[in-house]
Amino acid sequence: MNLLTSILLVTTTLSTILAIVSFWMPQMKPDSEKLSPYECGFDPLGSARLPFSLRFFLIAILFLLFDLEIALLLPLPWATQLAYPLITFTWASSVLALLTLGLIYEWLQGGLEWAE
């Protein structure tokens, strides 16, 4: 199987799985906080000087990490012109697997939960 064909097969399969999961997982349970006009999550009658949650920084760092990962993996289709394209594909797959395992670990440890 050609390397480009296998990349297209993996990306198509992954995109299909993610699209199906995104329709299956969301919880559509509106409550009083979600229906209130203040969507920021802070009490509008309280103090304006509430401490800033560090979880916002965690989400920002995760976004930057995965954004840089995409930027680093963007030249992968051009790796088919190299002498050993399978080695490049193996290294790229290992980077993706390592980042995916790290995200799963963080998710299971509850690091992505907003409420404690």
TAJOTA-V472948 format. One record per backbone hydrogen bond with DSSP energy under -1.0 kcal/mol. CO is the residue of the C=O (numbers start at 1). NH is the residue of the N-H. E is the energy in kcal/mol with one decimal. If there is no record, write none. Layout:
# TAJOTA-V472948
CO NH E
CO NH E
This chain:
# TAJOTA-V472948
2 6 -2.2
3 7 -2.3
4 8 -2.3
5 9 -2.3
6 10 -2.5
7 11 -2.7
8 12 -2.3
9 13 -2.4
10 14 -2.7
11 15 -2.4
12 16 -2.3
13 17 -2.5
14 18 -2.5
15 19 -2.2
16 20 -2.2
17 21 -2.5
18 22 -2.1
19 23 -1.1
20 24 -1.2
21 25 -2.6
27 29 -1.0
31 35 -2.0
54 58 -1.5
55 59 -2.2
56 60 -2.1
57 61 -2.5
58 62 -2.4
59 63 -2.4
60 64 -2.4
61 65 -2.5
62 66 -2.4
63 67 -2.3
64 68 -2.6
65 69 -1.8
66 70 -1.8
67 71 -1.9
68 72 -2.3
69 73 -2.0
73 76 -1.6
76 79 -1.7
77 80 -1.1
78 81 -1.4
79 82 -1.6
84 88 -1.1
85 89 -2.2
86 90 -2.2
87 91 -2.5
88 92 -2.4
89 93 -2.3
90 94 -2.1
91 95 -2.1
92 96 -2.2
93 97 -2.5
94 98 -2.5
95 99 -2.4
96 100 -2.3
97 101 -2.5
98 102 -2.1
99 103 -2.2
100 104 -2.4
101 105 -2.4
102 106 -2.3
103 107 -2.3
104 108 -2.7
105 109 -2.0
106 111 -2.3
107 110 -1.0
